Amino acid sequence: MHPLFSRSLAFGAYMLTWAMLGNALALLLTWRYVEVPWIAAVVGVTPLAVFYGVACLAAWFVCRAFPVDGTGRLWTAVLAHLTAASVTSAVWVGFGLWWLVETQVTLQLVAEPLVPSAVDGVIVWFVAGVVIFLLSSAIHYVFLAVEASARARRQALESAVLAREAELRALRAQVNPHFLYNSLHSVAALTALRPDEARQMAIGLGEFLRQSLALGREPVVTLAQELGLARQYLAIEQVRYAERLDVKIDASDEAAACQLPPLLLQPLIENAITHGIAGLVEGGTINVVAQATAEGCEVVVDNPYDQDEPRRAGTGVGLANVRARLRTHFGERASLAVDDAGGRYRVYVRWPRTTGTVTP
């Protein structure tokens, strides 16, 4: 079925256009033949124009059957359209001759029927019908090309969204195993020396994993929820490091309402302990400062480290994962920067504030 039939408003406008063309042609006839009343010309010509307007929609089916797609079928398509145009125009002329005779005589609007008085008039009528049909074919090809282009863009967008979602799932899947790997090592380190604390840590770890898995299923969380998880994790690590680990978290109310992907900050907190506090005999303080800015939200994770000790080789999941998730969620509007100076390691995470839901 022609797509125009399913759009009542567009189909009505299309039919109205042909009716107006018929009225214009009727006016031309009354100007050319003064003896022809305007009502006779309208009754004779306008229905024929509307009839041919519907007939020209058949060009859509010919265009679909013979696409011009650069595969060497051009001449086949041209022949098909010429054949369809000739047949359609011949039917139109035949119907038109009958219509003009029957309506004009039956209604007695004119003394003589409004039919061409010579063969040349019929030929001109037929050629005009062929040209109009071919013009309709050209317009249909344009609309089909636009439709194909829009469909290609839509498919490309859908493919990009699917690829993005797959990347997000892969990145999110890396977070929990990485965290669990580090946490189990912490529990193992306490098992032999302080079994009671190891048990306490394991219980805390289980509770943390339960809550992190619940939040991890959400497309976004507030910064307040993310920092709540961070506090739970740091409480687990404080069982292991005792007085060597001090934590200060400062977040404004406006920043706490910011939205971000779940577990985004977790790798940064882990790195602050694994590559910072763990290498210092006297330990140190991890500072987490969150604030809302004119551009969006900013979190700074700051920790000391031993400048004389060679930096440990990490698995590469931490910063790379955070960077990738920021890029995938927010594009170029988000950033992650590192400042390593004066025995302090600072990570700056910035992302735009969102009024809706971040894409999962």
C-alpha positions, 0 to 999 in steps of 0.5 A: 500500500502506498504510504500516503494512504496511511496518512489521512492529512497528507493524502487529503492535502495531496487530493486537494492539490490535484483538485485545485489544479483541476479548477485552474485548468477549468478556468483556463478552458473558460478563458480559451472557450468563452462559450463554455460555462465555468461550472461545466468546465469544473464538472468536466475537468476537476474530477479527471484531475483528481482521478489522475492524481490517484493514478499517478500514485502507482508510480510508487510501486514501479519505483519500488519494483525497479530501484535506481541503485547503480546496479545496471538496472537504469534502462530497465527502470526507464522502460518500466516507467515509460510503459506504466506511464503510457498505459496509465495515460491511455486509461486516463484519456479513455476514461476522460473522453467517456466522462466528458461526453456522459457528464456534459450531455447528461447534465446538459451544461453545454450544447456540445460535449467538452471533448477534443475536436481533433486527433491532435488534441487527444495526442496532446492529452496523452503526452501530457499524461505520460509526462505527468506520470514520469514527473510523479515517478521522479518525485517518488524516487526522491522520496524513496531516497530520502526515506532510505537515507533516514532509515540508514541514519536510524540504523547507524544510530541504533547500532551505535547505541547498541555498541555503546550499551555493550561497552558500558556493560563490559566496563561495568563488569570489570569493576566488581571483579577488580574490587573483589580481587583487592578486597580478598587480598586484604582479608587474606592479609589479616587471616593469619595475624588477626583472625577476628578482624579478618572475620569482621572485614569479611562480614563488612565485605559481604554487606558492601557487595550486597549494596554495591550489586543493588546500586550497580543495577541502576543506570545512575546513582546520586553522588551521595549514594556513591560516597555512601558506598565509598565510606563502607569500603573505607570502613572495611579497609580501616579494619586492616590499616587501623590508625594508619588510614584516616579518611575525610569526605567533604561533599556539598549538598548541591554536589551530593545530588549530582548523578553519575554512573554507579561505582565510578569512584570506587577504583579511585578509592582503591588506588588511593589505598593500594598505591598510596596508604599501603606504601607508607609506614605511618599511613596517611589521610585520604581526602575526597572533596566533591563540589558543584561548579558552573560547568557541572560536578567535580570530585577530587580524590587526594592521597599521600604516597611514598615518593622514594618507593617505585610505583606499583604496577597496577592492572590498568583497570582503575583509571582507564575504566573510569576514563572510559566510562566517563567518555561513554556516558558523557562524551567530551563533556567529562574529564579525568585529570591527574596531578602528581606532585609534592608527595600527594596524588590527586585525581580530578573527575569532572562531568556535567550535571544532568536533568534527566537520566544518564544513558545506561 
